[in-house]
Amino acid sequence: MEEKEVILTKEGFEKLEKELNYLRTEKRTEIADRIKIALGFGDLSENSEYDEAKNAQTENELKIAELENKIRYAKIIDEKDIDTETVQVGNIVKVLDIEFNEEVNYTIVGSTEVNLAENKISNESPLGKALLGAKNNQTVEVNAPAGVMKYKILAINK
């Protein structure tokens, strides 16, 4: 099975490594302690604390495997390689939503780093795809469930 490249900023990569380290150390220890305590309660067939702890252990190990996989296939975007001629992953793009006459700044990131509260949108999202490769003052169209939306690029920054 061919694995998909995971596009990350340096900051996003470091965040994944930090989370992976936490899950491998502190979280594993915490879960092991919960299992040990639950084993002290006796009969495992009716021991909900033990079942919950084992489920938490399984979830933790799955998350560790997922993060290891993302890190293994990570392509870190080097800030030196980001230019402001055309929109690319790593850029902060100021756009004008033509329908609402509203200016919005979006940071284009890989799918792993999406955070809508911080206006970090994926390069794989409809808007992200439409913006990629576009230039300053260009208008792009996005096919959205509500219909076609138009955005004019006002600025491209790092």
Sequence and secondary structure as in RCSB ss.txt:
>XXXX:A:sequence
MEEKEVILTKEGFEKLEKELNYLRTEKRTEIADRIKIALGFGDLSENSEYDEAKNAQTENELKIAELENKIRYAK
IIDEKDIDTETVQVGNIVKVLDIEFNEEVNYTIVGSTEVNLAENKISNESPLGKALLGAKNNQTVEVNAPAGVMK
YKILAINK
>XXXX:A:secstr
     EEEEHHHHHHHHHHHHHIIIIIHHHHHHHHHHHHTT  GGG HHHHHHHHHHHHHHHHHHHHHHHHHTEE
EE GGG  SSB  TT EEEEEETTTTEEEEEEEE GGG BGGGTEEETTSHHHHHHTT BTT EEEEEETTEEEE
EEEEEEE 
